[in-house]
């Protein structure tokens, strides 16, 4: 048994090292949709939640490069300002110190405070944005929390369901008028392949009877898909499209609540570096759905690796989607 374990470990290490070497000497990040026209998003305003790190930061960087005016909606303003400064420096170093959106160069970057664990914060954010922004061309619901211990939002919701679904549900609902007035416009929802392990238990949406952090994350990601598809149905004929995606397995700080034994961390880090996507690779489908002419007018679909994918039947259940919508409206205070 010990010999077999050792052989398996050596094989895993060898495979990881081989893949790591391929990454190191490879051709670099492949932009799945061809790299994009540097003025493709010129004149467009994009809001990205959770844009100070990981997928959100990578999405912001690329859309900024494509000429968009990017609003970073982030819980920690100080960290967001630091990330924005880094993005501006990276653009300058890459030779993108152009005149800005009005001159066809890189877009503008705006930082705003948004805590999706607080409905009060979501409302205040939307009120400020609606007063200041004449248009909103793309909304990317990207922020999320992953497999945290049981805790509640400011409003008493289980944290993963509250942030991943309810916070974005209210945010999107309050910005729909602006999105319609800015049409053609797009809403992009970031879900996960792990939706497959989730179930919508209407008797315990707050997970007070039973809490499993993995299943509750999957539930919130299933809710994202049901929400996106129901929203797409409701927006038919408005020229506002809604699509949902999974980014794959990506190396980000989303897994900060996952405990990895100290002795296993070096192997995990090596394997993740070899097998997991970089944030920029993981962000490609978000960028594609936000900017590509190929998906103009496409709505209510599920994507991975910039291609449409098939959903499980439970993610296409229209009756569950409508019921979840109705209950969500009550939970966030849209309906009493």
N, C-alpha and C positions, 0 to 999 in steps of 0.2 A: 504493500500500500504506500509506504514511504517513498519507494523508488518511483512508483507511478506518479505520485504527487510531484516529485522533483522533476520528472520528465515533462509533465504537463506545465509546470512553472517555467522551465527552461524554454519549452516550445512557445509559450505565451510571450515570454520576454524576447525570444528571437523574432517572433512575428511582429511584435510591437516595435522592436528596433529596426526591422526591415522597413516597415511602413513609415517610421519616423525618418529614416534616411531618405526614403522617397519624397517625403514632404520637404526635407531640407534641401535636396538638390533639384526638386521639381520646378516647373515653370511658374509657380506662384498661384495666386488666387485666380480662379477662372470665373469671370462674371457670366453667369448662366444665360443671360439675355443679351450678350454681345457688348457689354460695356456702356452703352447708352450715349446718346447725343449730349454734349456738354451744355446745350441750351434747351434740352428736352423739357425741363420743368421751369423754364424762365417765366416769371410772372405768376407762378403758382405758390399758394401758401399751404404748408403741410403741418399738421399737429401730430406729434409723436409722444405718446405717454411712455415714461420710463426711458428717456432718451439719453441719460447720463452714463450708461454703461451697457456692456453686452450687445445684444441684438439691436436695441434701440439706438445706441451710440453709433453702431456701424451703419444702420439705416439712415440716420441723420447725416453722417459724413458723406454718404454716397448721393443722397438727394440734394445736399448742399452743393456738391460738386456738379450736379446736373442743373444748377441754377435756381433751385427752389428757395423760398423763404421758409425756414424751418423754425417752428415753435416747439421748444423742449418743455413738456409738461412733466415736472419731477417733484418728488416728495421733499428731497433735501436740496434746497436752493444753493447752498454753498458748494456741494458736490457737483451740482449742475453747472454752476458758473465756472468751476474748475475744468469740467469736461468741455464746456463751450470754448474756453480759452485754448485748450489743447487742440480742439478741432480747427480753430482759426489759424493756429500756428502750423498745423499739418498742411492746411490748404496753401499757406504762403510758401512753405518749404517745397511743396509739390508744383510750385509755379502757378498757383491759382490766385494770385493777388490781383485779380481783375477789379473792375469798377463796381461790381455788385449787380443786383438784379436789373437795374435800369440800363446798365451798359452791357448786359449779356455775359458778365463774368459769374463767379461763384455767388450763391445766394446769401441771404442775410440770416443770422442766427439770433433767436430771441429766447430768453429763459423765463419761465413762469412757474410759480409754485403750485403743485397739484398733489394732494394726498388722497388717493383713491380709497383709503380706509376711513375717510371722513366725508359723509354726504354734504356736510356744511362746507368743506373745502372745495368739493366738486362744484357746488352751486356758486360759490364766490369766484372760482376760477372762470366758470362759464359766463357769469355776469360781466366780469372784467374783459374777457375775450370778445364778447358780443358788443361791448362798448367801443373797443379799440380796433377790431378787425373788420374791414369792409367785406371780406370774403374768406372762405375756407374751402380749398379745392380737394384736400385729402385729409382724412382722419385715420391715423393708424393706432389701433388699440393694442399696444405692445406690452405694457407693464404687467408684471405678474409676481406672485409669491408662490414658492414651491415647497410642499411637504414640510410646513412649519409645525411646531408643537401647537396643541390646541390653544387658541387665543381668539379674542373678539375685536372687531373694529370699534371705532368710537360709537357707532350706532347699535352695537350689540350683535352684529352678524359674525358667524364663523369667518375667520380671516381670509382663507383662500376663496371661498364663495363670495365674500364681501368685496374683496379687491378685484379678483379676476373676472367676476361676472357683474355683480351689482354696481360697483363703482363705474365701470365702463358702460353699463346699461344706462345709468343716469346721465353720464357725460354725453353719450351719443344722443340721447333723447333731447337734451337741452340745446344741442348744437345742430339738430336736424333742420331747423328753419334756415340757418345760415348756409348749410350745405346745399339745401334746395335752391336758395337764391344764387348760389355760386355754380349751379349745374352748367355743364356736366362735371360732376364731382364723384369722389370715390371714398368708400369706407373699407378699411382693411383690418381684419380681426386676426390676431395671432393666437392660435390654439395649440394643440399638441397631439401627437399620435396616441398619447396615453388616454385620450378620451375613450378609447375602446374598453377601458376597465372601469368606466364610470357609469353610474345609474342616477337618474333623477328621482329621489325619494321625496315626494311632496309632503310626506308625513314628518320628515325630519330634515328639512333643507338647512337648518342651522346646526346640524350634527350634535344636538344636545343629548340624544339618546345613545348614540354610538359615534365615536370618532376614530377614523383610521386616516392618517395624514396622506397616505398614498391614494386611497380611494377618493378622498375628498378633493385632492388636486385633480384627479381624473374627472370627477363630477363637474368641477368648475370649468374644465376644458370642453366637456360635452355641452355644458350650458352655453359656452361661447359659440359653438357651432349651431345649436338650436336657435340662439338669438340672431346670429348672422343670417340664417336662412329665413327666419320669420320676418326679419327687418327687410330683407331683399324682396320678399313677397309684398310687404306693405308699401314698398317704395316703387313698385312697378309703375312705369309711365312718368316718373319724376326726373329721369336722367341722372339719378344718384344710384350708383352701383354699390353692392356689398359683396365682398368675398372673404373667405376664411382660409387659413393656411396652417400647416405645421412646418416648423423650421428644421426638423431633424434633431439629432443629438449634438448639442453645441457646447463648447467650453465657455461658460459664463459664470457669474457669481450667483445664478439662480439657485444652485444647489447648496447654498451656504448653511442650510439647516440640516444637511445630511452629514451624519457622523461617520467618518472613515477612521479605522484604527491607525494609530501612529505608524506602526510597522508596515502597514499596507499602503500608506500614502505615496511613497516613491514609485511603486508599481502602478498605482492608480493614475498618478500624474503622467507617467510615461505612456500608459495605455490611452488615456484621454487625449494626450497630445497626438498620438498616432492615429486614433480611430475617430475622434470627435471632430466636428466641423469647427473652424474658426468663427468668431462672431460675424465677420464679413461674408463668409460662405453661407452661414445660417441665415443671414439677412437678405440673401438674393431674392427669395420669393416675395418678401415684403416689398422690396424695391421694385420688383417686376410688376406686382399688382398695383403699386402706387403710381407707376410712371409709364409702363409700356403701352404703346398703341395697339399691341396685339390683343389686349383684354378690354379695349374700349367697348362699352355696352354689355360686357359679360357680367352677370350678377348671380348670386346665390350658389356659387360653386366652391369647391374645396380643392386646394392646391398644395403640392409639395414639389420641391425642386423645379419650380416654375412650370409645372405641368398639372393639369387637372387630374385628381384622383377620386376613386370611388369611396363613398362613405358606407359604414355599417347601417343597416335599417334603423337602429335606434336613434341615430343622428339625423334621420330624415323623417321622423315621426311628427307630422304636422299638428296633430292634436296635443302632443306633449309640448311642442314648441309654443303653441298658442296659450296653453295653460301656464307654462313657465313665464311667458310674457306678461300675462294678466297678474300673476302673483308678484312678479318683479316690480311692476308698476305700483302695487300697493306697498311693497317692502321699502321702496326708495321714496315714497311719499308723493308720487305723481298722481295717484288716485287714493282717495281716503276710504 
